Amino acid sequence: MLNGKSILITGGTGSFGKQYVRTILSRYQPKRVVVYSRDELKQFEMQQEFTAPQMRWFIGDVRDAQRLAQAMRGIDVVIHAAALKQVPAAEYNPMECIKTNVHGAENVILAALENDVELVMALSTDKAANPINLYGATKLASDKLFVAANNMAGGRRTRFSVVRYGNVVGSRGSVVPFFRKLLADGATDLPITHPDMTRFWITLQGGVDFVMDCFARMQGGEIFIPRIPSIRITDLAQAIAPDLPTRVVGIRPGEKLHEIMCPADDSHLTLAFDDHYVICPTIRFHHAEMDYRTNRRGEQGQPVPLGFEYNSGNNPHFLDVEGIRAMNREAGA
């Protein structure tokens, strides 16, 4: 699917970008792989690992529309992974979050249309479903922009879709490396925000593979959501440090007790497939009538019951302590 294609990844020096590049180069023969990001040190460090002749390196910010348009010349496939992601930082710096996550999304869309990119996949988050924090609200706005961009495409070939998934095991800034650092520093207990808190749990490679699969499935306008396990934060603490007590520190600004990926309010738009869900667009596209019940792979989806909600608390698939340890080992976390 990606053989001979020119691929650009915004935020390409992040955890996802690195694993995506690693996977592309091992499975396909792309024409070019362009890493677009604003941090020259991270690009320099990444260049030491990824030395394939197809690699290209663009310093740039998604806030810079002109630079994005330049970087996308001749590009066939875009993965939009750039975002400001830290919930507390977004609460304290709301305008910066909006500039990157909302205006940046608009710039990616306009650059893709200008350059006749074939496929664009935007990475979202469970926090975009019924958001209560600014980060989630900006990602919901971003999701809406990418869905509606299919109407802007008109006669162009460009199609846009979104992938939404939960916490990535061991990614930068996530809870596992935070707990590991506390242990290395000699902590005598582990801080947890609430004893009933749950989260969706996915490995980095699982997220990369799901995005790969969704490129083959997408017609344009879908929000793809994987069926993945949940964990309890107390079980995670026990999996990492079974001999240490926990200390409840309270829910941080903008946090939920349970995360949602398919809101009940969208149940009339949600289709259940064997290993994922699809939330169909709320709007109709002028250029085509889409039947999302059958994707481009021929997989069949069925409408979920009205009022259905897929959240980390009611998820039928929970990992126990041993399951968490196994998944952490798989992720190298």
N, C-alpha and C positions, 0 to 999 in steps of 0.2 A: 504493500500500500504506500509506503514511504520511499520505495526505491526510486532514485532519480529525482526526488523532490528537493526543493530548497525550503528549509524549515527555520523559523525564527522563534525564539523563546524569550519573552520579556521576563525580567527578573531571573534570568537564566543562571545566575551564580548562587541562587538559593538552594535549599535542600532538594526541592522537587526538580529544579532545572538540572542540577548535576546528575541526579539519577535518571532523568529523562534522556539527557545526552548520552550517558553511559549505555542505556538500553537501546537507543536508536542506533548507535554505532556498532553494537554487538549483534543486532537482529536485521538491520537493513543496510542498503548502500545508498545513502542520500547523496544528492549533488552538493549541497551546502548545509551546514548547521550554524546558524547565527545566534550567538549569545548576546543579548541586549540587556545591559544593566548599567547602573550608575556608579558602582564601586570599583575603582581601578585596581585596588589591592586584591579583592576577591577574584577579579578577572585574571590578574597575574598569577595568583595561586592556582586557579583552575587550569590555566594554560600549561602548567607543569604536568598535569595529569592527562589532559586531552590534547594530544599532539597530532591527531589525524589530519590529513591534508584538507579535508572538507570543512574544518573548523574556521569560523570567522568570529571576530570580537568587536563589538560596537559599544563604546561608552556612550550612554545616553539615558535620559529619564523619560518615563512615559508622560510626564507633564509637558514635554517638548514635542509638540506636534510636528514641527518641521523635521526634526531629527528622526522621529519615527517613520515619517513618510520616506525619508532617504534610506533608512535601514531596510524597509520592506520592498524596495525595488527588486523585482524578479523573484519574490518569495511566493511559494505555493501554499504553505501551511504555517499558521501562527498558533502558538500556545501562549495565552496571556496569564502569566503566573505572578507578575509584579503587583505588590500591594503592601500597604502598611497594615500589619496584622495584629499588633499587640493591643488587647482590649483596653487596659488602663491608659496606655500612651495615647490612644485615640480619644478617650474621654477627656484627657487634659490638653490635647492638641487637635481639636476637631477640624479646624480649617486645613491643616496639613493632611489629615486623613482624607478629607473630601477632595483636595487637589489631586492626590495620587489615585484614589480608588474610584472616584466618579469622573473627574475631568480626564484622568489618565485613560479610563475605559473609553470615553468618547474619542480621544485621540487615536487609540488603537483601531477603533471602528473606522474612522475617517481615513486613516492611513491604509487600512486593508482595502477599502473600497477604491481609493485613489489608485492603488497598485494592482487591482484585479486579483487579489489573493483568492485562492480557491476555498480553503476551509480555515475557520477561526474557532478555537475552543478556549473559553474563558474558565479559569478555575474559581470556584466559589467556596462557600463554607456553610456548615450547618447553622452558623450564627446569623445567616441571611434570612432564615425562616422565622417569621414572627419576631423580628429583632427587638431587643431591649437595650442594646448598646450601639454606639455610633459606628463602630467597625461593622457590625452586622447590617446596620441601616445603609451604609455606603455600599456594601456588597450586594444588598438587595437592589439598590439603585443601579449598580453595575449590571446585575443579572437582567434587569428590565431593559437596559440599554442594548445589551447584546441580543436579546430576543427580538426587540423591535427593529434592530439593524437589518434583519432579513427583509423588512419592508422597504428599507432605504436602498437595498441592493438593486431593485428594479430588474433590468435585463442582464445585470452582471452575473457572473458565476459564483460570486462570494456567498458563502453560507456561514452562519454563526450559531453556535450552541454553547451550553454551559454544563460543567460538571460540578456537582456539589457533594462534598463528603466531610467526614468528621476529623477528629484529632489524629494527627500522624505520629505514630510511635517514634519517639527519639528525635523528632525534628528540632531545629534550632529554636530555643525559647520555650519549648514544651515542658511538661511536668517531669518526664522521666530523667532528662539530663539535669534538671533542677534538683530532684531528689538525689541523684548520683553525686552531685557536687556537695550537697549537704552532708552526705555520708562520708565523702572524702575529707571534708573539713572537720569531721569528728562530732557530728550532730548526735544528740542523745534522744531526739524524737523527730518525727516528721510532721510538718504542718499540713493540715487538710482544711479545706474551706467549709465543708459541711459533710457529716457522716452519711447522708442519703444521696450525695451527688453522684450522677452517672454521666458517662460520655461514650460516644461512638469511638471505635478504635480501628485503625487501619494502618498497615505498614506502608512505608514510602513506595516500595515496589508494587504493592497492591494498588496504590493510587495511580502510579505510572501506567500499569497494565490496564486499569479501568479507562484511563484517558485514551490509550491506544485503541481499545475495543470500541469506544464511543465514536472515534473518528470513522470507523468502519460502519457504525450504525446510523450516524446523524443524517437527517434530512434538512435540518435548520430550524431553530426555534425551540428545541427541547432543552429541558433541564434534566440531566441524567444524575441519578442517585444510586449508589451501590447498596446492596443488602450486606451489611457488615455487622460484626458483633458489637455489643456494649460491654462496658466494664463499670464496676463500682470503684470509686476513688479509694475506699477503705481496702478493697481487695488489691488494688494496685500498690498501695503502701505496704501491705503484707507480702506481696510478691517480691518487692524490692528489698525490704528490710523486715523479715518476720520477727526479729527479736526486739525491735524498737516500738515503743508506744507512739500513738499519734496525738496531735494537739490540734483542736479545732480553733481556727483563727477567723472564721467568718467569711461569708461570700464577698468577693471583691466587687468594686464598682463595675456594673454592666454584666455580671455573670448570671447565668441561669442554673437552677438545680438540675434540670435535664435539658439536653439540646434536642431540637426538632430538625428533621430533614424534609418531611412531607407534611405541611400543615393541614389541619382538618378543613380549613377554609378553601384549600385547593383540591379537596378530595374529588370534586366533580371533574377535575382536569387530570387526575393521576391515573396512570396505567401501571399495572404490576406485571413485570417480566420474571423469568426464572431467577435471575441473580441481580436484578436491579429494578428501580422504578423510573418512570418518566413523567415529569410534569409538563403537560402540553401548554402551548401559549394561550394567554387569555384573549389575544387578538387574532383576527384572520389576516392572512397575507394576501396582497392583491395579485401577486404574480403566479400563485399556485394554490391548489387545494391539497393539503397534506392529510394523509391518513397515518397517524402515528401509531396505530395499533399494530402495524407491520413495519419493522425498520428495514434498513437497506441490507441487513444480513438475512432477512426473512424470518427473524424471530417475532413471535406473536405475544402481544400484551393484552391484558384484560382490565377493564375498569375496576377500581377498588370500590368498596361500599361507601356511600355518602357518610361523611363524618370520620372517615379513616384518618388516623394520624400516626406517622412513623416517628417516634421519638426514642431517645436513649433509655428512658425509663420504662416504656411499654414494649420495647423490643423483645421478641421471643427468644433471641439468641444472645445470651450473656456468657462471657468467659469467666471461669472460676480462677482461683489463684494460680493453679498449675497451667491453665490455658493462657493466662497473661504472661507467665514466665516463658512459656514456649514461644509466644508471639514476639516478646521482647528479644529473645535469643535470635529468632528469625530475622528481626530487624537490626540486630547488632546493637541494641540499646541496653 
